[in-house]
Amino acid sequence: MSEAFHRSATIDASRIHIEMIGNRIILKGQVRSLAEKADATKAVSAAPGITCVDNRLEVANAVSLAY
């Protein structure tokens, strides 16, 4: 699944953890922007057999501004 991130120039895969439960993907970690978060969902949902993507990624700037 992480291969999908490596093919995308807009996604920093080093900060994303992927958990697969059956046909469901859970994304956790931090991304740099809302666009990167959306791109991550799009990249994994395109994989064969995936029926659900639970995107729990946090946008780094939003996390730092909250504190």
Contacts in CASP RR format, 6 or more apart in sequence:
PFRMAT RR
TARGET T0000
AUTHOR 0000-0000-0000
METHOD contacts of the structure
MODEL  1
MSEAFHRSATIDASRIHIEMIGNRIILKGQVRSLAEKADATKAVSAAPGI
TCVDNRLEVANAVSLAY
1 18 0 8 1.000
1 20 0 8 1.000
1 25 0 8 1.000
1 44 0 8 1.000
1 47 0 8 1.000
2 13 0 8 1.000
2 16 0 8 1.000
2 18 0 8 1.000
4 43 0 8 1.000
4 44 0 8 1.000
4 46 0 8 1.000
4 47 0 8 1.000
5 11 0 8 1.000
5 13 0 8 1.000
5 16 0 8 1.000
5 40 0 8 1.000
5 43 0 8 1.000
5 44 0 8 1.000
6 13 0 8 1.000
7 43 0 8 1.000
8 39 0 8 1.000
8 43 0 8 1.000
10 35 0 8 1.000
10 36 0 8 1.000
10 39 0 8 1.000
11 31 0 8 1.000
11 36 0 8 1.000
11 39 0 8 1.000
11 40 0 8 1.000
11 43 0 8 1.000
12 31 0 8 1.000
12 32 0 8 1.000
12 36 0 8 1.000
15 29 0 8 1.000
15 30 0 8 1.000
15 31 0 8 1.000
16 27 0 8 1.000
16 28 0 8 1.000
16 29 0 8 1.000
16 30 0 8 1.000
16 31 0 8 1.000
16 40 0 8 1.000
16 57 0 8 1.000
17 27 0 8 1.000
17 28 0 8 1.000
17 29 0 8 1.000
18 25 0 8 1.000
18 26 0 8 1.000
18 27 0 8 1.000
18 44 0 8 1.000
19 25 0 8 1.000
19 26 0 8 1.000
19 28 0 8 1.000
20 26 0 8 1.000
23 49 0 8 1.000
23 50 0 8 1.000
23 51 0 8 1.000
23 52 0 8 1.000
24 50 0 8 1.000
24 51 0 8 1.000
24 52 0 8 1.000
24 53 0 8 1.000
24 54 0 8 1.000
25 44 0 8 1.000
25 45 0 8 1.000
25 47 0 8 1.000
25 50 0 8 1.000
25 52 0 8 1.000
25 53 0 8 1.000
25 54 0 8 1.000
26 54 0 8 1.000
26 56 0 8 1.000
27 40 0 8 1.000
27 41 0 8 1.000
27 44 0 8 1.000
27 53 0 8 1.000
27 54 0 8 1.000
27 55 0 8 1.000
27 56 0 8 1.000
27 57 0 8 1.000
28 56 0 8 1.000
28 57 0 8 1.000
29 56 0 8 1.000
29 57 0 8 1.000
29 58 0 8 1.000
30 57 0 8 1.000
30 58 0 8 1.000
30 59 0 8 1.000
30 60 0 8 1.000
30 63 0 8 1.000
31 37 0 8 1.000
31 40 0 8 1.000
31 57 0 8 1.000
31 58 0 8 1.000
31 59 0 8 1.000
31 60 0 8 1.000
32 59 0 8 1.000
32 60 0 8 1.000
32 61 0 8 1.000
33 59 0 8 1.000
33 61 0 8 1.000
34 59 0 8 1.000
36 59 0 8 1.000
37 55 0 8 1.000
37 57 0 8 1.000
37 59 0 8 1.000
40 55 0 8 1.000
40 57 0 8 1.000
41 53 0 8 1.000
41 55 0 8 1.000
44 50 0 8 1.000
44 53 0 8 1.000
45 53 0 8 1.000
END
